[in-house]
Amino acid sequence: MNESKVANVGEERITGIVEKVSFFSESSGFTVLRLNIKEERDLVTVVGCVASVTTGQHIEAVGGWHNDKTWGIQFKATRLVVIPPDTLEGISKYLSSGMVKGVGPHLAKLLVRAYGMEVFTVIEDNPEHLLGLPGIGKKKLQQIVAGWSEQKAIKKIMLFLHSHGVSTSRIARIFRVYGDDAVAMVSANPYRLVHDIPGIGFKSADQIARNIGIPMDSPLRARAGIGYTLQELSLEGHCKVPEPMLLDACKKLLTIPEPVLEEALRQELSIGTIVAVEEEGKKSYYMVSLFRAETGVAKSIHRIMQGALPWGTLDPVTVIPEAEKQSAIELSESQRSAVALALSSKFMVITGGPGVGKTTIINTIIKILGRDKLNILLCAPTGRAAKRLSEATGMEAKTIHRLLEFDPFLRDFRRGNSYPLEADLVIVDEASMIDVVLMNRLLAAISSRSALIFAGDVDQLPPVGPGFVLADMIISGLLPVVRLTEIFRQAESSMIIVNAHGINRGEFTIPVHDSAAGAELSDFYVVPSESTADIQRRLLLVVAERIPERFGMNVLQDIQVLTPMNKGPLGTKALNTLLQERLNPGAARKIMRFGTTYAEGDKVIQLVNNYDKEVFNGDIGRITAVDEEESSMRVVYDGREVIYESGELEEIALAYAITIHKSQGSEYPAVVIPLSMQHYTLLERNLIYTAVTRAKKLVMIIGDPKALAMAIGNKRSSQRLTGLAALISGAMGG
């Protein structure tokens, strides 16, 4: 490699033929290429984004040379485009690459032999001439012409979108969604990109709109801004947005006059993309999907509650002592009352923190009703929560998606009001995690003859999606609710459980332990540390050495770092890099994807539900094999091996550290929580409470005591803007 190139400042342009595509992501267009360029004897590594690429293509790359500490000298391209080759060999390789559908290596040689450097002109202007060549009939000619047209369309789209400031990675996504119509569709309404293309936000679409001449006060822009604002508020968990709040947010986003916004609101209402509701003269707005979800949930609750109990009347005075005798347990008065209420209720909510006996109540209900061979179905929102419910009850528990028979091809549930679940009783655990859209689908699939019990901890983090249905069901006052607060004897000795309840009440006194000091072991430590560097240092020490040595735990299987955020020096990305270096330093085989290295032995988490592979959001596994040539890997989850091809690696992430949100519904033997004032925007009581209640045997909080005190004193996040409680209680019309 010519060393002078490494030192060059500014952008440089190189061209060459693709000898190997080491990696290509269909979803983002990110690629790693091995390029043959005239100036270099060895192949050159080029990384960048391109709409599509295959071996044999002629590539022009604009960017600069970079010495990567892991991968060595690379050309990092800010722009990568496929260009027509300028030699007969290049033309032959280009046509052989499969880029022009219908042309393979044999036909490519035939075309180059017949037409030489003019072959592209012939295909473009006089394709009928090809009929004179052996092996080309009318069908093959149509294939070649269609393939050439597609290439032209890609180039046209690339030129158009590049000229309007769209990056190549986004162009790849746009082309995959819109195909040949991309230019026409983006020109007509660039704002549709926000909804249709992952990774394109309102600001990017707005810039394209300005570039193509859409005025700032255009009704199209105002309507798009309203939709985008409601969408953003839904990402914060809100469903029903008061008019002043919506208008203020839109004015900040768009800086256009209020009359234009009000007219845009009227237009959106008239075409039905948003819904307005009025209470006591005050208007609020919903995205139509969330309005349907809330009204659907309320109607389903009313429908289910009206039916008769599937098991008729049972006398709690008789059946509860019998169940206690069978199980050799003695229920408390509060637990007996909860079981009695469940036996007389068509729809009921059980809520409470750790150690208060929710599982004991569920098991007692199952014992009593199972006696009469009633059909009982158990489910939870995540695979890990379903597994925990199965272990606690000894019965099969499914994820909600599996229970509703999600069809990955249809992208929809088979179960619903026209094909309800066949059950006398459905028990749903970890109900605090269920957002309003999923809850609507679940309740629609519950038969009017079934009874329903929701169990969950309403003081944990609200769902990742919009709404907080468990809280709204409780607030509505319409449903029978059992709130358990009594910590049982076997749980009283656990400082994790005692402190979790203290945190939840806002009465937590911080016990300051240094895990290095003192002979007496506890199950709950707060290790004071103020600087980011010191928190990182201590965290690495306790995870890699202190906890395994003093508590006899396996560093990968038993210890989970939970952090409030993804970004920053104490976020998942930074901590995963540090923990990977410390815990898995000598891995022989590794691959890189978007700046993250994956190596044999690494701990990883599945980020989305994958029904084909039967791995689900939140599942944690370990990489057992890496194929560097194919950029693929094997991951073992609970003893079952799953293969990930190169295009599927976006589904996983390193899991030495995960966010507290991702940990919902899971349990780990030991939890380590870094906390700093850098997290101040996220510091809330239910965040810390959720993190602490994930641990079975050990909690270690490493960080600034001020940040911990601030979080425990802050109880704001459960205040989501919804209309569901009022809809359930009948105060609002639906």
N, C-alpha and C positions, 0 to 999 in steps of 0.2 A: 504493500500500500504506500502510495506517495504521501510522506509525512507532511508535506507543505499544505496538503488539502485540509488536514485536521485543524490547522491554525487559521484558515481563511475566515474572514469576517464577512457577514452579509450573505445573501442568497446566491446559490450556485445552481447550475442546470446540468443534469447528466441524462444521457439516453443509452438504452441497451435492450437486449433481448432477455425475457424472463426464462431462466433455466429451471427454476423450481419455485413453487408457491409453498413456502414453509408453513404459513398460517393465513387463513382468510376468514373473517367473521361476516356471515351473511347479514346479521342484524345491524352492524355498525359500519361495515366496509373496511375495518382495520385489517391491514395485511402486513406480512413479513415476506419479502421476496429475495431470491438469489438472482442477481442480474449479471449478465455477461456484457461488459462495456469495453469498447475498443482500447481505451487508455490503460486498462488493467489486465495483468496476466491472470490473476485470481478472480473468482466470482465475488461480487460486492453485495453486502446485505443492505437492503432498502426497506425502511418501515414507513408506513403512512396509511392513507385511506383512499380507496378507489371503489367505484360502483361495482365492477366485476373484473376478474382477471384470471387468465389461464397461462400455462406454460407455452412459450413460443411467441407471445405477443411482444410488440415493440413498445417500450415504456419511456415516457419522458417524466423525470422527477425534478422538482424545484425545491430546494431546501438547503441543508448544510450537513457537514460531517460532524460526527459526535462519537466520542470514545466512551462507550457504555462500560461500567465497571464489571458487569457480569458477562456481556456478550461481545465486548471489544468494539472495533471500529464499525460504525453503521452510518448510512446516509439517512438522516431524518427528513422526510419529504413533507413540506407544508401543502404541496400540490402534486398529485400523481395522475397522469392521463395516458391512455392508450393512443399511440400515434401510428399512422401508416408506415410500414417499414420501407427502407430506401435501397435494399439490395434484393437480388433474386432469392438468396438464401433466407433473408428475413421475411420476404413475402410468403415463401413456402411454409416457413415455421408459423407465421401468423395464421395462414389459412388452415394449417394442420391442427391449430390449437383448440379447435372446437368452438371458437368464438363466433364463427359464422356457421350456424346450424345447417347440417346437410353436407358439409365439406370435411372429409377426414384426410389423413396423410396421403393415401393413394391418389385421391381426386385432386388434392392440392398440387402434387407433383405434375399431374396431367395438365392442370390449368396453367401452371407456370411455364411448362414446356410449350404449350400452345400459344400463350399470349404474352409471356415475359413480363416486363414492367408495366404493360398496359392492362393487366388482368383486372385491376380494380375498376378501370374505366369501362371495360366490357361488361362486367357484372352490373355496374351502375347504369350505363346508357343503352347497351345492346345485349341484354341477358339472353335473348332468343338465339344468339350466335352459339351459345354453349350446347344447344341441342345437337350440334354436329359432332360432339365429342363422344367417344365410347363410354357407355355407362350412365349417360345423362338423358333421362327421359323427361316427360312433362312433369311428373310428380317430383322428381329430384330437382328439377329447375325451380319449381314453386318453393321447395324447401330452401334452396340457396338464396332466392330473391327475398323470401321472408326473413331469413337470418341476416342478410345484408341490411334490410330495412330496420331491423331491430337495433343493429349496431349504430346506424345513422341516428335513430331516435335517442339512444343513450348519449351520443356525442352532442346532439342538439340540446338535450336536457342539461348536460354538464355545462355547456357554454352559457346557456340562459341563466341557470342558477348560480354558477360561479360569478357571472357578471353582476348578480344582485346580492353578493356577499354570503352565499350559502356554502358551508364547508363540504368537502367531498364525502365525509362520513355521513352527513345528513342527506346528500344527494343520493347515496346508495339506498338509504331507507325510503326516500321519496319515490325513487324509480321502482322499488319493489312493491310499493302500495299502489301507485297510480299507473305504472307502465308507460306506454307510448303517449297517454293523455296528460302526462305530468305538466308540460308547459302550458297547455290550455287550462288545466284545472287550477294551477298556481296563479296564472294570470287573472283568471276570473275571480278567485277569492283566496288570497294567500293565507287568510286567517284559519282556513280549514286545516292547515298544517298542524295547528296547535292540538286539535283533537285526533288527527289521523296518524301523526308521525311521532313516535316516542323520542323525547330529547329536544323537540322544538317547542320553545315557549312562546308566549305572546310577544316578547320583545323582538325575537328573531323574525317572527312572521310580520310584525309591525314594520321592521326595517325593510323587508322585501316589499311590503305594500307601499312604503314611501318611495322606494327605488323605482317602482313601476307606475308611480304617479297617483296613487289613491290619496285624496286630501285628508288632512288631520281631522276635520270635522265631518268626515263622510259617515252617513248612517251605517254603512257596512262595518266601519271601524268601531263605531259606538256599540253596535249590537254584539260584535265579537268581544269587545271589552267587558260587557255585562256578563256574557257567558263565561269568559275566562275568570272574572272576579268571583262568580258563584262557585266555579270549579275549584279555585284556590282556597276559598273559605271551606269548601267541603273537605279539602285535604287537611284542614285544621280541625275537622270533625263536625263542623256546623251543617245543619240541614236547612233551617228556616231563618232567613236573614232579614232583619228589620230594614225598611226602606231607607232611613237616614244612613245606616251603616253601609248599605250597598252603594248608594249615590256618592258618599264620601270616598269610598275605596275606588270607585270608577273615576271620579274627578282627579284623584291623585295619579291614577294609572294613565289617564288619557289626556288630561288638561284640556277638556273641551267644555263648552257652556252646558249648564243644567238642562235648558230646554231641549237640546239635541239628545241628551241622555234620556230624558223623559219620553221623547218621541220614540227612541230606540226601544225603551222598555215596553211601550204600547205595541210596537211591531213584534217583539219577541213573544209577548203575551198572545197576540192574535194568531201567530203560527204555532203556538203551543210548546215552545221549547222551555219556557218558564211558567210558573204558576203563582198567582197572587192570592193571599188569604188576608182577611181583615178581622181584627178583634178590637172591640171598643174603639173603633175609628182609626186604629193604627194598622198600616199595611206592612206585610212581610212577603218575601219572595222565596220560592224554592226552584231548584232545578227540577224539571218534570220527573226525572227518574227517582229523586229522593222523595218527592211528594207522593208518588205512587207507592214507594216502599213504606213510608210512614202510615199512609191511609190503609195500605194492605195489611200491615202488622196489626193495627187497631181493629180492623174488621175481623181478621182471623182470631184474635184474642176473644172478641165478643162471641164469635161463632163457636169456638171450642168450649167456652165456659157454659154455654147454654145446654150442652148435651147432658145425658144422664151418666152417672158413674158406671164404668164398665163392670165393676165388681159389686155393685149394689151397696147395701149397708153392712158395715163391719163394726163390731163393738170393740173399741180400743181397750176397754177395761179387761177384755178376755184375750184378744189377739196379741197385744203388746207383751204381757208377761210370758205368754207361750214362746214368742220369738226370742225374748231375753234368755229363757231357759235353754232353748235349742242352741243359741250362740254362746251360752255361758258368759254373758255380759250383763251389767246392770246400767240401764240408762238413767241419766239425771232427769229431774222434773222437766227442764226446758227441752230435753231431747224427746221425752214422752209426748209432750205437748206438740212438738213438731211432727212426730209420726202420726199422732191422732189427727192433726189438721190435714196432713197429706192424704190420709185414708178417707177424708170427707170432702176433698177438694178436687175439682176437675182440672184446675190450673193453679200452680203454686210456685212461689219463689223461696229458696233457702239461701241466705247469704251470711257470711261471717269469715273471719280471718283464719289463720292456721291454728290447729290444736283445739278447735271448738267442737269437733265431732260431726262435721258434715257427712263424712264417709260412713260413720256409724249409723246415722239416720237413714242414709240411702240403702245401706245393707239390710237394715231392719225392715224397711218398706219392701225391698225385694224378697226377703225371707217370708214376710206375711202374704204377699200377693202371689209369689211363686208357688205357694202351697196349692193354690187352685188352678195351677197350670195356665196362668194368664200369660199372654205374649208381651214381654217387656223388652224394649229396645233401648240401648245405651249409646250415647254419642258425645263428642267433644269437638271443638273447632280445629284442633291440630292433631297430627299423628302422635306426637309425644304425650299430649293430654289424654288422648283416647287410650294409649298404652297404659298410662297411670291408672285410669279408671278401670280398665280390664284387670290390672293387678290388684286393685283395691276391692273389687267385687267378685272376682273369679268368673265373670261373664264376658262374652265378647262385647267390645265397644268399638264403634267405627267413627271415623271422622264424619263431620256433617256432609261433606262432599261425597263420601263413599255411601253414606246412608241414603242420600238423595239420588244416588246412581248417576253421578256426573259423567257425561259422554264427551270425551276429549275431541271427537270428530265434529260433533254438533255444537261444542262449546256451550252446552246447556245441561240442565238436570232432567232426568227422565221422570222423576217423582214430582208431583205437584197436585193442584186441586182436582185434575181429571184422572190422576193415578196416585191416590194417597198411600201413605205407609200403612201396612196392616199391623196394628199394634193396639193393645189395651192400655199400655202406659209407655210413654217416651220420657226418658230421663236425660237431660242435657247438662253436662258439667262444664266448668270454666266459662260460664255464660257471659261473663264481663267482656270477653274477647270478641263477641259476635256483633258485627256492625248491622245497621238497619237494612241494608240491601240483602245480606245473607239471611238475616232473621225473617225477612218477608218471604223468602223462598222456602225456608224451613217450616214456618207456620202454615204456609199454603199447602204443604204436603202432609200436615197432621190431620187425620180424619176427625170429623165431628164427634165420632163415638170414642175417640182416644182421650186419655187423661195425659197431662203434661206437667213435669216438674223441672224447673230450672234451678241449678245449684251454681253458685259462683261467689266471688268476693268483690262486692261493688266498690270497695275502697282501692282496688288495684287500678293500674293504668286503664283508661278507656280503650276501646278498640282502635286498631290502626285506621280502619275505614270510618266513614261518617256515622254520627249518632252515638248514643250510649243507651242501648235499649234496656239493659238490665236496670240501670238507674231510673229510667223513665217508667218502667213497669212498677217499680217500688214507689216512686213519687206519685204515680197516678192515684193511689189509694183504692183502686178497684180490685186488686188481686190480693189473695191471701199471701202474707209474707212472714217468714220466720227469720228474725235477725239474731244470730247466735253470738254471744259475747263471752260466755264463761269458758275459761281455759281449763281443760281437764287435767287430773292429777298427773298422768303420765307425761303431759306436756309442760307442766309447771317448772320442771328442772331445766328445760331448754331455754337458754338465754336468747336464742334466735327467736323463739315464739314470744317470750315475754317482751323482748325489745321491739319486735314487730308491732305488737299491740300498743306499746308505748309510743312508737313512731306514729302510728295511725291516730292516736289521741292527741298528738302534738305535745306529749309529756315526757319525751325521751331525754334522759340524762346521759350524756355521752360518757361511756366508760373508756378511759384512755389507757390502753395496754400497748406496750411495745412487745411485739411477738418474740423478741429476742430475750426478754427479761422474764425472770420468775419461773419457778418450777411447775406451778399449778396451771394445768391446761384449762382453757375456757372454750366455748364454741362460738364466741362473738368478740371480735377485736376491732378497735378503732386505732389505727396507727397514724399519729399526727405527722403531717408533712405538707409544707406550703408550696415549695417551688416545683414546677413541672418536672424538671430534671431529677429532683429528689424522689418525687412520686414514681417516675419511671424506674429509677434505680431500685427503690424498695419493692416495687411490684415484681420486677424480674427476680429479685432475691427471694421473696416469699413463694412465688410460683415455682421457681426452678429448684430451690433448696429447702427453705424453712418448712413449708407445709408437708412436702414428701418425707422429710426427715423426722419432724416432730409428731406428725399425725399418721404416718405410714400410708399416705395416699399416692395413687398413680397420677403422675403429672398430666398426662393426656386424657385419661378416662374420668378422673374424679374432680379436677379443678377447672372451673370456668371463670374467666374474667368477663365481667359485665360492666360496660361503660355507657354513659348517657348519650354519646354521639358517635358519628362516623368520622368526622373531620377533626383536624387539630392534633396536637402532640399527644393528647390522651384519648383520641378517637380510635375506632377499630382499625383503620388503615395503618396508622403509625404503630400502635401497640402490636398488631399482628406481625409487622415487619421485625420489631425488636424481639418478640417472643419466638418467632420462627428462627431467627439467627441464634438465639440462646438454646432453644429446645430441640432444633433439628439442623445442626450446623453442617453435618458431614454427608448430606444426601448426595448420592451419586448421580441420579437422573432427575432432571427438572425441566420444566417448560415455563415460558413467560407469556402472560396474557394481560394486555393493558397496564403494563408496569408492575403487575403482581407475579411473583415467582411461585410456582407450585412444584413441590418436590415429594418424592416418596417418603412416607412417614408423616406428612403434614395432616393436621386436623382441619376439616372443612365443613361448611354448613350449606345445605340446600336452600336456595332463596325463593323458589317458586314451587308450586305443586306440579309434579310431572307424573301423570297417571300411567303413561306407557312404562316408565321405569319403576313405578310404585315407590317414589321418594317424594317427600312433601316438605313444604316450607317449614324450616326450623329443624329438620333432621340433621344430626351431626354424625359425621363419619370420618374415616381415615384413608388417605391415599396409600394404596398398596403397590401400585405399579404405574410407571410413566413411560410412554412411548414417545421419545423425543422426535423421531422421524415423522410420525403421524400427528403429533401434538394431541395425543389422546391420553386418557388415564383411567385407572380402575380405582373405585372407592368402595370400601366396605362399610355398610350400615348394619349394626346389630347382627353381624355374621353373614350378611348377604351382600354379594359383590355386584356393583353397578358400573357399567362402562360409559364413559363420556367421550364422545368424539370432539374434534377441535371446535366445531361450530356450536357445541353445547356448553362450553366452559363458562359462559355468562351466567349459567344457572347456579354456580357455586361461588363461595368466597372462603378465604381462610377463617378459621373459627377458634383460634387461640383466645381471641377477644371478640365478643359480639355485643350488639346494643341491648340494653335492658328491654326495649320493646320487642326484640326478636326472641327474648327468653320467656315471654309470656306462655303459660301452659306447660312449662318444662320444670324439672327439678334436677339439681346437681348436688353431689356430696359436699363440695366446697365452692363457695362463691367469693371472688375477690373483686372489690368495687373501687376503682380510682375516682376521686372526687376533687374538683378544684373550682375556684371562683371563675375560671374560664368557662365553666358550664352554666354560669349564672342564669342565662335565659331559659334553661331547661330544669333548673333546680326546683322540684316540687315534691310535696310529701308522698304522693302516690308513686312517684318514680323510685324513691328510695325504698318505700314499703314493698313495691313489687320486686325489686332486686333482692332485698333481704329474704323475702318469703320464697325465693327460688332455692334456697340452701337447705339441705337436710341435716348436715353435721357441722358445718363451719362457715362463718361469715367473717371476712376481713375487709374492712373499709380503710383504704389508704388515701389520705388526703388532708385537706384543710378543714379543721373543725368548724370554721366559720361557714364554709360551704355546706357542711352537713346540717348545721343549725339553721341556716337560711332555707334549705330544702324542707326541713321538718316543719318550719313555721309557715310555709307557703302552700295553701290548699286551694288552688284556683282552677286546675285543669279540668276537673270534672264538669265545669260549667260550660257545657256545650249548648249551642243554640238549636233547639229542636222544638217541634210541636207535638211530639208523640205522647207525652204524659197527658196533655189536654185532650188529644184525640181518643186515648184509651178511656179517660174518665167521662168522655162525652161532651166536654166543654166546647170543643170545636166541631164544626160541621165537616164531614169527610165525604 
